[in-house]
Amino acid sequence: MKSIAIFASGSGSNAEAIVRHFQARTDVQISLILTNNPEAGVIKRARRLHIPAVVFDRHAFYETDRVLELLVNQKIDLVVLAGFMMLIPEKLIHAFPEKMVNIHPALLPRYGGKGMYGHFVHEAVVAAGEPQSGITIHFVNEVYDDGEVIFQATCDLEAKDSPEDVARKVQALEHEHYPVVIDRLISNFTE
């Protein structure tokens, strides 16, 4: 059985889409949902979906091995970032080389980097008058939104689209594609 851990900082809609994608599977399980935000909506989703949720603070994440040890002890095969807002420490990246993925709500390399998340991305896309936006799924490295691109999908934008309209279109792509790309990645792992 392959095991996935999901890191999220917000409401957890992508985490839930991923959990639901794998619910009926006997060869893959979502073992943990981890968050740095004790108020995150993803915690309630995790409870409702019967997935253990772990909350950690900045100190535990950057100054201790607590999170790494938890992932190793749970025999995690793939780490999935789904709206997780902290830069991943090098020790975690090195422990999961090409086994840690992130989704970004824009077509990288544009509109990425520190501070470019959620509504900030959609506002920048609208302000630039972009005809398209989309998602980028990529491996995680030591730099925000810089890892090797695995998959991109686009959606057309209209001149009248607000950042909220863009967010809805992009989120539909996230829910449609992220679970499928994760499934493809983990299915290629050898035991």
N, C-alpha and C positions, 0 to 999 in steps of 0.2 A: 504494500500500500504506500502510495506517495502522499506526502504531507505538505500542506501549504500554510504559511502564516501570513496574515494580512495586517499591514500597518495603516492606520487611518487617524486623522485628527479632527474630522468634522462629522457630518450627518451619517455618512456610511452608505450612501445609496450604491456606490460601486461595489463596496464590500458585500452588500446584500445580493447584488446581481451575480457576483462571483459565487457566493455560497449557494444560491439557488441553482446555478448552472451545474454544480457538482453534487447536489443533494442526493440524487438517486444513484450515484456512482459507488461502486464497491472497491475501486482501485485507486481513488484519490479522495482525500478528506481535507477539509479546512480545519486545522487543529487549534489555531489560536487567532484571536484578533487583538492587536496591541495598539495602544494609544498613549500619547503624551498629554491628552486633554481630559481631565476627570469629568468635564461637562459635555463631552462629545456625544452626539446622538448615536454614534456607532456602538456605544456601550449598550444602549437599550435594544438596538437591532441584534447585537450579539446574544443577549439574553433571550430574546424572542426566538432566535434561530438555534438556540442551544449550543452556542459556540463559546468556549471559555474566553473571557476578556481580561486583559492585563493592562493596568494603568501604571506608567512609570514616569518619573520626572527627569528633568534635564541632567541632574547629577548622575542618576542611575544610568542614563543613556550614554553620556560622554565620559564619565569619570570612573565607572565600574564595568565589570564584565557581566553584570546581572542579566541584561537582555541577551547577549550572546550565549551565555550559559543556558538560558531558558530555551532558545532556539535549538541549540545542540542537543540538550536533554530531550526535547520533543521530537528529535530526529527530523527536523524540517528540511525538505528538499528544495523548496522554492519560497522566496520571500517576495511578497507582492505589496507595493506601495499604492494605496488607493486614496489619494487626498491626504497624504502625510506631509506635514509642513516643515520637518526638521531635516537638516543636512545629515546624511548617514555617515557615522564614524568609519574611518578607514578599516578598523578591525572587523567590522561587520561586512564591509565590502569584500575584504580579502578572504573572509570565511565562506562567502557565497559567490565566488567568481562566476559571472554569467548565469547566476541563479537568483538574481535580484532584479525585479523589473518595476518600472514606474509608468504611469500614464500622465501625459501632459495635455491640457485642454487647448492646444494650438498646434500648428504645423511647424515643429522645430526645423531649423534652428531659430526661426523668428519667434518673438514673444516668449522667450524662455529666460531662465536665470533667476537669481535671488530676487525675491519680491514679486515675481511674475507667477501668480496663481489665481485661481477663481476669477472673481469679477475684474480684477486688475488686468488679466489677460483679455477678457472679452471687451472691456472698455478700450484697451489699446487697439484691438482689431477693428472695432467700430470707428475709432478716431482716425485710423489710417485709411478707412474706406476700402478695406479688403473685400474682394468679390467672393472669397472662400475662407472658411476656417476648417477646423477639424481636430483630430486627435493624433498624438504621437505616443506609441508604446516603445519604450527603450530600456536597455540595460542601465543599471545604476553604476556610476563611478563617483569619484570624489568631488565632482563639480555639479552644481544644480543643472539638470536638464541637458547634460552633455554626453551621456553614454550612447553607445551604438544603437541606432534606430532599428527596431525589429519590424514595426508596422505603422502605417499611417492610413487614415481614412479622412475624406473631405466632405464638407457640406457647403452648398451654395448659400450665399448671403444676399440679401436685398438691401438697397440703399436705406430703406425705412427701418431695418432691423435695429432694435435697441440691444444693449449688452445683455439684457435678460432674454431676448429672443435668441441671440447667439448662444447663450448658456444652455437654453433648452435644446437647441439643435445639436450642440456638442455633447451634451449629456446623453442624448439618444444614441449617438455614435459610441460613446463610452460603454453604455450598458449592452449594446449589440455586439461590440467587437472585443472588449477586454477579456471577458470570460473565455471566448473562443481562442484567442491568442494564448492565454495562459494554459488552456487545455492542450493546445498544440505543443507548447514548450515543454510542459511537464510530461507529456506522452513520449517525448523524444529522450527523456532521461533514462539511463540504464540503472538497473537495480544495483 
